[in-house]
Amino acid sequence: MEGFGNAVRMSFLLRFTAALLAALVLSSAAAAQEWEWAPKFQPGDQLPPIQSQDQNGELRQLQDLVGDKGLILVLSRSFDWCPFCITQLNKLVETAPQFKELGIGIATMTYDSLQTLQEAELDYGTTFPLLRDADTQYFSALDVLNKGYEPGSRAYGIPEPGIFLVDTEGIIRFKFSEQDYRVRPDFADVLAAAAAL
């Protein structure tokens, strides 16, 4: 009889554990579906006008940045202290010739100082504009400002990272992002989308 009771308890525990795991999976999936990068800007929408200094202090606008077919705008946290952004920047430097062959311009944007951007250009051999979002105006307009940091903290003013692919008129054609800031979109996917423009 005791063996039967143990079997019932074990069966109950297994069913309870399975139900708990299913609930966790479903709640995680729901949370993942709720998250969307730059939710106010969808494919087909106009990217807000760009007016930003590059690493050399030159004011740049969309028409200065687009190639014959469009532009990828990579929004990053920092090229000073964020290892994930630096890794992404290095991969972008490697794939830049392929984007240029497709007629796609390249630009990045961070909250970094001009000095930091100049150092990044030298350290990583960039051949494209590194834009500065002064006072995080652009990140705020795009609704990607990371609200997890308080004003005055080192990371205040960074965006939730992601990539816009826009055409020559600044119309958003694709967005690429990951919910975890440590994971960045694969540039192979961005290249494939760019080839379709």
Backbone as CSV, one residue per row, in Angstrom:
resi,resn,N_x,N_y,N_z,CA_x,CA_y,CA_z,C_x,C_y,C_z
1,MET,0.829,-1.197,0.000,0.000,0.000,0.000,0.867,1.251,0.000
2,GLU,1.987,1.148,0.783,2.895,2.297,0.853,3.510,2.576,-0.515
3,GLY,3.835,1.501,-1.264,4.385,1.666,-2.613,3.393,2.360,-3.528
4,PHE,2.101,2.026,-3.368,1.069,2.676,-4.183,1.008,4.170,-3.872
5,GLY,1.077,4.536,-2.578,1.051,5.944,-2.160,2.238,6.706,-2.727
6,ASN,3.403,6.080,-2.704,4.592,6.723,-3.272,4.427,6.948,-4.773
7,ALA,3.831,5.986,-5.455,3.623,6.106,-6.900,2.664,7.257,-7.207
8,VAL,1.608,7.387,-6.375,0.641,8.478,-6.578,1.324,9.817,-6.370
9,ARG,2.115,9.908,-5.279,2.828,11.160,-4.997,3.797,11.487,-6.131
10,MET,4.511,10.493,-6.619,5.472,10.699,-7.708,4.756,11.152,-8.976
11,SER,3.621,10.518,-9.265,2.839,10.900,-10.446,2.364,12.349,-10.324
12,PHE,1.899,12.727,-9.119,1.441,14.095,-8.897,2.603,15.081,-9.084
13,LEU,3.748,14.755,-8.510,4.918,15.640,-8.627,5.350,15.808,-10.080
14,LEU,5.314,14.729,-10.839,5.698,14.817,-12.250,4.719,15.681,-13.034
15,ARG,3.413,15.485,-12.782,2.405,16.304,-13.478,2.540,17.773,-13.078
16,PHE,2.766,18.031,-11.791,2.910,19.408,-11.303,4.139,20.067,-11.919
17,THR,5.248,19.348,-11.976,6.486,19.883,-12.564,6.295,20.184,-14.045
18,ALA,5.633,19.267,-14.757,5.388,19.476,-16.190,4.504,20.700,-16.406
19,ALA,3.472,20.864,-15.570,2.573,22.016,-15.698,3.320,23.310,-15.406
20,LEU,4.179,23.273,-14.390,4.962,24.459,-14.034,5.912,24.843,-15.161
21,LEU,6.580,23.851,-15.736,7.486,24.124,-16.857,6.728,24.672,-18.057
22,ALA,5.569,24.131,-18.354,4.767,24.621,-19.472,4.352,26.068,-19.245
23,ALA,3.976,26.372,-17.999,3.574,27.758,-17.683,4.745,28.705,-17.849
24,LEU,5.925,28.283,-17.424,7.110,29.126,-17.569,7.447,29.364,-19.033
25,VAL,7.366,28.309,-19.843,7.655,28.438,-21.275,6.657,29.382,-21.934
26,LEU,5.373,29.214,-21.605,4.345,30.069,-22.199,4.504,31.516,-21.775
27,SER,4.834,31.762,-20.497,4.994,33.148,-20.045,6.231,33.771,-20.670
28,SER,7.290,32.982,-20.860,8.494,33.494,-21.530,8.191,33.833,-22.976
29,ALA,7.436,32.966,-23.645,7.085,33.216,-25.041,6.220,34.467,-25.158
30,ALA,5.297,34.634,-24.224,4.429,35.822,-24.256,5.248,37.076,-24.049
31,ALA,6.191,37.021,-23.105,7.038,38.191,-22.850,7.878,38.507,-24.075
32,ALA,8.384,37.457,-24.727,9.211,37.675,-25.926,8.382,38.301,-27.043
33,GLN,7.113,37.885,-27.154,6.257,38.431,-28.203,5.895,39.890,-27.917
34,GLU,5.812,40.260,-26.627,5.454,41.625,-26.265,6.588,42.597,-26.567
35,TRP,7.833,42.145,-26.504,8.972,43.031,-26.708,9.139,43.331,-28.190
36,GLU,9.329,44.605,-28.500,9.604,44.999,-29.883,10.544,46.187,-29.856
37,TRP,11.595,46.096,-30.632,12.560,47.184,-30.703,11.989,48.312,-31.560
38,ALA,12.207,49.561,-31.121,11.717,50.744,-31.843,10.258,50.555,-32.253
39,PRO,9.371,50.339,-31.279,7.992,49.958,-31.603,7.211,51.001,-32.390
40,LYS,7.596,52.268,-32.296,6.856,53.317,-33.002,7.244,53.435,-34.471
41,PHE,8.272,52.696,-34.881,8.769,52.799,-36.253,8.789,51.420,-36.897
42,GLN,7.926,51.256,-37.888,7.752,49.971,-38.560,8.254,50.071,-40.001
43,PRO,8.539,48.923,-40.639,8.862,48.958,-42.065,7.783,49.699,-42.844
44,GLY,8.229,50.619,-43.693,7.314,51.479,-44.427,7.232,52.882,-43.855
45,ASP,7.678,53.050,-42.587,7.692,54.368,-41.957,8.959,55.131,-42.330
46,GLN,8.879,56.443,-42.218,10.030,57.305,-42.464,10.904,57.351,-41.209
47,LEU,12.202,57.147,-41.395,13.140,57.317,-40.290,13.169,58.797,-39.914
48,PRO,13.215,59.141,-38.623,13.318,60.556,-38.257,14.567,61.181,-38.891
49,PRO,14.517,62.474,-39.221,15.662,63.122,-39.857,16.921,62.999,-39.002
50,ILE,18.038,62.732,-39.678,19.324,62.619,-38.981,20.054,63.945,-39.097
51,GLN,20.483,64.462,-37.960,21.382,65.610,-37.908,22.324,65.344,-36.763
52,SER,23.489,64.805,-37.082,24.388,64.335,-36.042,25.834,64.535,-36.468
53,GLN,26.680,64.860,-35.504,28.107,64.980,-35.802,28.728,63.602,-35.953
54,ASP,29.648,63.481,-36.916,30.431,62.253,-37.019,31.686,62.393,-36.168
55,GLN,32.565,61.396,-36.244,33.762,61.368,-35.401,34.699,62.553,-35.649
56,ASN,34.542,63.194,-36.800,35.385,64.356,-37.112,34.704,65.679,-36.788
57,GLY,33.523,65.611,-36.182,32.805,66.820,-35.825,31.982,67.397,-36.956
58,GLU,31.919,66.687,-38.093,31.147,67.167,-39.243,29.682,66.799,-39.079
59,LEU,28.803,67.783,-39.291,27.373,67.523,-39.182,26.912,66.699,-40.375
60,ARG,26.291,65.563,-40.100,25.866,64.652,-41.157,24.346,64.531,-41.168
61,GLN,23.801,64.370,-42.377,22.380,64.143,-42.567,22.197,62.900,-43.431
62,LEU,20.946,62.476,-43.555,20.663,61.238,-44.289,21.282,61.247,-45.678
63,GLN,21.126,62.355,-46.406,21.627,62.394,-47.783,23.149,62.247,-47.856
64,ASP,23.847,62.555,-46.746,25.302,62.378,-46.705,25.690,60.922,-46.453
65,LEU,24.752,60.145,-45.944,25.067,58.812,-45.435,24.631,57.673,-46.346
66,VAL,23.536,57.872,-47.087,23.002,56.776,-47.892,23.911,56.473,-49.086
67,GLY,23.919,55.206,-49.471,24.581,54.808,-50.705,23.583,54.844,-51.845
68,ASP,23.936,54.246,-52.960,23.044,54.221,-54.136,21.738,53.491,-53.855
69,LYS,21.773,52.529,-52.910,20.578,51.727,-52.636,19.984,51.971,-51.247
70,GLY,20.757,52.575,-50.341,20.215,52.778,-49.002,21.300,52.898,-47.949
71,LEU,20.912,52.589,-46.717,21.785,52.794,-45.551,21.455,51.783,-44.477
72,ILE,22.487,51.285,-43.797,22.253,50.605,-42.522,22.737,51.544,-41.431
73,LEU,21.866,51.762,-40.462,22.165,52.596,-39.306,22.198,51.679,-38.096
74,VAL,23.392,51.529,-37.520,23.605,50.613,-36.397,23.642,51.429,-35.111
75,LEU,22.666,51.212,-34.244,22.609,51.914,-32.967,23.280,51.046,-31.908
76,SER,24.309,51.614,-31.253,25.103,50.856,-30.284,25.178,51.588,-28.956
77,ARG,25.561,50.854,-27.934,25.648,51.425,-26.595,26.903,52.299,-26.458
78,SER,28.083,51.708,-26.611,29.318,52.482,-26.472,30.483,51.713,-27.082
79,PHE,31.354,52.438,-27.781,32.575,51.835,-28.302,33.741,52.030,-27.332
80,ASP,33.417,52.507,-26.137,34.421,52.701,-25.101,34.419,51.536,-24.120
81,TRP,33.256,51.232,-23.526,33.202,50.281,-22.428,32.331,49.048,-22.695
82,CYS,31.618,49.005,-23.813,30.710,47.869,-24.083,31.393,46.840,-24.984
83,PRO,31.811,45.690,-24.448,32.516,44.699,-25.276,31.644,44.131,-26.397
84,PHE,30.336,44.066,-26.186,29.434,43.526,-27.210,29.334,44.489,-28.391
85,CYS,29.353,45.788,-28.094,29.319,46.803,-29.165,30.630,46.806,-29.950
86,ILE,31.735,46.632,-29.247,33.046,46.618,-29.912,33.163,45.388,-30.812
87,THR,32.681,44.250,-30.323,32.678,43.039,-31.152,31.819,43.251,-32.393
88,GLN,30.647,43.850,-32.209,29.762,44.124,-33.345,30.430,45.090,-34.326
89,LEU,31.113,46.111,-33.799,31.793,47.075,-34.659,32.866,46.382,-35.492
90,ASN,33.625,45.499,-34.873,34.655,44.759,-35.616,34.038,43.921,-36.738
91,LYS,32.900,43.290,-36.462,32.223,42.494,-37.503,31.705,43.391,-38.616
92,LEU,31.251,44.597,-38.245,30.768,45.537,-39.249,31.915,46.003,-40.146
93,VAL,33.074,46.236,-39.554,34.257,46.611,-40.343,34.586,45.505,-41.349
94,GLU,34.473,44.248,-40.911,34.765,43.111,-41.799,33.778,43.014,-42.951
95,THR,32.498,43.301,-42.680,31.475,43.137,-43.717,31.208,44.420,-44.505
96,ALA,31.815,45.530,-44.096,31.576,46.820,-44.766,31.784,46.754,-46.274
97,PRO,32.849,46.104,-46.777,33.021,46.046,-48.238,31.843,45.389,-48.955
98,GLN,31.215,44.394,-48.331,30.072,43.722,-48.965,28.861,44.653,-49.031
99,PHE,28.645,45.447,-47.973,27.557,46.426,-48.019,27.827,47.474,-49.092
100,LYS,29.061,47.912,-49.187,29.396,48.944,-50.176,29.225,48.416,-51.596
101,GLU,29.550,47.143,-51.807,29.333,46.526,-53.127,27.859,46.524,-53.511
102,LEU,26.990,46.430,-52.514,25.549,46.433,-52.756,24.997,47.855,-52.898
103,GLY,25.836,48.854,-52.696,25.377,50.239,-52.768,24.704,50.713,-51.491
104,ILE,25.063,50.087,-50.385,24.479,50.431,-49.087,25.490,51.223,-48.262
105,GLY,25.092,52.427,-47.851,25.919,53.212,-46.944,25.864,52.624,-45.542
106,ILE,26.840,52.991,-44.724,26.946,52.468,-43.360,27.172,53.627,-42.405
107,ALA,26.491,53.610,-41.283,26.759,54.560,-40.203,26.398,53.887,-38.886
108,THR,27.126,54.240,-37.841,26.780,53.802,-36.495,26.395,55.036,-35.693
109,MET,25.723,54.817,-34.583,25.396,55.918,-33.681,25.489,55.428,-32.246
110,THR,26.205,56.193,-31.414,26.303,55.927,-29.979,26.164,57.251,-29.239
111,TYR,26.190,57.176,-27.928,26.203,58.407,-27.125,27.631,58.840,-26.803
112,ASP,28.625,58.152,-27.355,30.030,58.422,-27.041,30.443,59.841,-27.423
113,SER,31.463,60.335,-26.747,32.039,61.635,-27.078,32.751,61.557,-28.427
114,LEU,32.998,62.728,-29.023,33.730,62.741,-30.293,35.120,62.148,-30.122
115,GLN,35.754,62.391,-28.994,37.084,61.833,-28.750,37.038,60.301,-28.751
116,THR,36.033,59.733,-28.089,35.889,58.273,-28.065,35.665,57.734,-29.474
117,LEU,34.853,58.441,-30.260,34.591,57.997,-31.632,35.845,58.094,-32.498
118,GLN,36.637,59.128,-32.295,37.897,59.255,-33.037,38.849,58.128,-32.670
119,GLU,38.897,57.792,-31.391,39.749,56.679,-30.949,39.255,55.354,-31.519
120,ALA,37.933,55.181,-31.574,37.366,53.947,-32.147,37.725,53.830,-33.613
121,GLU,37.687,54.948,-34.331,38.062,54.929,-35.748,39.492,54.441,-35.926
122,LEU,40.395,54.931,-35.081,41.804,54.523,-35.158,41.993,53.081,-34.695
123,ASP,41.350,52.738,-33.594,41.551,51.402,-33.005,40.979,50.281,-33.860
124,TYR,39.849,50.516,-34.522,39.150,49.438,-35.215,39.152,49.590,-36.731
125,GLY,39.762,50.655,-37.229,39.905,50.811,-38.674,38.600,51.010,-39.405
126,THR,37.689,51.794,-38.823,36.406,52.029,-39.484,36.601,52.903,-40.717
127,THR,35.749,52.676,-41.697,35.792,53.458,-42.946,34.438,54.105,-43.215
128,PHE,33.652,54.302,-42.177,32.304,54.842,-42.306,32.050,55.778,-41.123
129,PRO,31.024,56.616,-41.222,30.757,57.575,-40.154,30.340,56.915,-38.841
130,LEU,30.914,57.427,-37.766,30.529,57.056,-36.408,29.823,58.283,-35.835
131,LEU,28.519,58.214,-35.727,27.725,59.373,-35.340,27.552,59.452,-33.823
132,ARG,27.434,60.686,-33.348,27.228,60.935,-31.925,25.819,61.461,-31.715
133,ASP,25.091,60.808,-30.822,23.749,61.282,-30.472,23.871,62.211,-29.267
134,ALA,24.104,63.481,-29.537,24.255,64.465,-28.466,22.961,64.566,-27.676
135,ASP,23.079,64.464,-26.361,21.924,64.579,-25.458,20.850,63.531,-25.741
136,THR,21.229,62.451,-26.393,20.341,61.312,-26.679,19.020,61.735,-27.328
137,GLN,19.078,62.773,-28.125,17.862,63.244,-28.789,17.328,62.224,-29.787
138,TYR,18.238,61.612,-30.544,17.800,60.684,-31.581,17.270,59.382,-30.974
139,PHE,17.980,58.858,-29.977,17.522,57.630,-29.328,16.148,57.837,-28.688
140,SER,15.934,59.018,-28.128,14.631,59.318,-27.534,13.562,59.403,-28.606
141,ALA,13.872,60.063,-29.733,12.888,60.194,-30.818,12.503,58.827,-31.374
142,LEU,13.449,57.905,-31.386,13.187,56.557,-31.900,12.540,55.652,-30.858
143,ASP,12.457,56.139,-29.612,11.901,55.349,-28.510,12.721,54.085,-28.249
144,VAL,14.050,54.235,-28.333,14.933,53.109,-28.018,15.874,53.455,-26.864
145,LEU,15.674,54.605,-26.225,16.514,54.985,-25.090,16.338,53.960,-23.983
146,ASN,17.448,53.418,-23.491,17.394,52.427,-22.422,17.022,53.140,-21.119
147,LYS,15.864,52.801,-20.593,15.368,53.473,-19.389,15.811,52.769,-18.111
148,GLY,16.715,51.830,-18.250,17.188,51.099,-17.075,18.296,51.799,-16.323
149,TYR,18.713,52.967,-16.774,19.803,53.694,-16.126,19.342,55.086,-15.726
150,GLU,19.776,55.522,-14.563,19.380,56.826,-14.046,20.262,57.928,-14.611
151,PRO,19.720,59.143,-14.795,20.566,60.276,-15.189,21.752,60.418,-14.232
152,GLY,22.914,60.645,-14.817,24.127,60.762,-14.011,24.930,59.476,-13.941
153,SER,24.304,58.331,-14.244,25.055,57.074,-14.234,25.865,56.965,-15.525
154,ARG,26.892,56.141,-15.488,27.812,56.015,-16.626,27.092,55.618,-17.913
155,ALA,26.103,54.771,-17.803,25.433,54.235,-18.992,24.172,55.010,-19.372
156,TYR,23.851,56.068,-18.619,22.638,56.804,-18.967,22.795,57.433,-20.350
157,GLY,21.784,57.222,-21.200,21.806,57.780,-22.549,22.060,56.763,-23.633
158,ILE,22.250,55.497,-23.240,22.489,54.471,-24.256,21.162,53.984,-24.838
159,PRO,21.200,53.459,-26.059,19.975,52.903,-26.643,19.860,51.413,-26.371
160,GLU,18.677,50.885,-26.600,18.538,49.449,-26.807,19.114,49.224,-28.203
161,PRO,20.170,48.411,-28.349,20.847,48.323,-29.645,20.001,47.652,-30.723
162,GLY,20.252,48.056,-31.961,19.549,47.475,-33.096,20.000,48.124,-34.388
163,ILE,19.436,47.662,-35.491,19.853,48.119,-36.821,18.629,48.461,-37.650
164,PHE,18.685,49.616,-38.297,17.700,49.975,-39.312,18.335,49.814,-40.688
165,LEU,17.605,49.246,-41.610,17.976,49.244,-43.025,16.949,50.114,-43.732
166,VAL,17.413,51.231,-44.312,16.495,52.171,-44.961,16.884,52.335,-46.421
167,ASP,15.908,52.769,-47.233,16.192,53.020,-48.639,16.751,54.439,-48.805
168,THR,16.917,54.869,-50.031,17.552,56.165,-50.291,16.696,57.341,-49.836
169,GLU,15.408,57.104,-49.607,14.510,58.165,-49.127,14.363,58.149,-47.610
170,GLY,15.070,57.218,-46.962,14.961,57.117,-45.506,13.754,56.332,-45.033
171,ILE,13.141,55.567,-45.938,12.017,54.710,-45.545,12.576,53.422,-44.951
172,ILE,12.093,53.072,-43.778,12.554,51.853,-43.116,12.067,50.640,-43.897
173,ARG,13.003,49.792,-44.280,12.648,48.560,-44.978,12.740,47.347,-44.063
174,PHE,13.708,47.347,-43.160,13.870,46.236,-42.219,14.416,46.766,-40.900
175,LYS,14.070,46.064,-39.816,14.649,46.314,-38.503,15.263,45.003,-38.019
176,PHE,16.394,45.108,-37.333,17.076,43.931,-36.796,17.457,44.224,-35.351
177,SER,17.084,43.324,-34.450,17.430,43.524,-33.045,17.246,42.218,-32.280
178,GLU,17.797,42.202,-31.085,17.632,41.079,-30.173,17.271,41.654,-28.811
179,GLN,16.434,40.966,-28.078,16.014,41.478,-26.777,17.178,41.544,-25.793
180,ASP,18.098,40.594,-25.881,19.273,40.574,-25.011,20.362,41.429,-25.652
181,TYR,20.780,42.503,-24.989,21.777,43.418,-25.571,23.113,42.745,-25.838
182,ARG,23.343,41.595,-25.223,24.612,40.890,-25.441,24.618,40.117,-26.753
183,VAL,23.434,39.936,-27.328,23.304,39.217,-28.599,22.986,40.241,-29.671
184,ARG,23.746,40.236,-30.773,23.529,41.217,-31.825,23.098,40.513,-33.110
185,PRO,22.313,41.195,-33.939,21.860,40.583,-35.194,23.043,40.158,-36.059
186,ASP,22.833,39.088,-36.798,23.860,38.572,-37.702,23.905,39.444,-38.957
187,PHE,25.082,39.973,-39.290,25.194,40.831,-40.462,24.909,40.069,-41.763
188,ALA,24.992,38.744,-41.733,24.612,37.968,-42.927,23.136,38.170,-43.237
189,ASP,22.306,38.246,-42.187,20.879,38.496,-42.393,20.638,39.903,-42.930
190,VAL,21.402,40.863,-42.418,21.252,42.246,-42.877,21.696,42.352,-44.339
191,LEU,22.780,41.680,-44.680,23.251,41.672,-46.083,22.218,41.079,-47.019
192,ALA,21.586,39.986,-46.586,20.572,39.345,-47.432,19.391,40.283,-47.666
193,ALA,18.994,41.011,-46.630,17.897,41.970,-46.793,18.325,43.126,-47.671
194,ALA,19.560,43.591,-47.507,20.072,44.701,-48.309,20.137,44.324,-49.781
195,ALA,20.471,43.086,-50.063,20.552,42.635,-51.466,19.197,42.679,-52.139
196,ALA,18.113,42.656,-51.351,16.765,42.676,-51.913,16.255,44.083,-52.192
197,LEU,16.974,45.098,-51.738,16.518,46.482,-51.972,16.640,46.852,-53.438
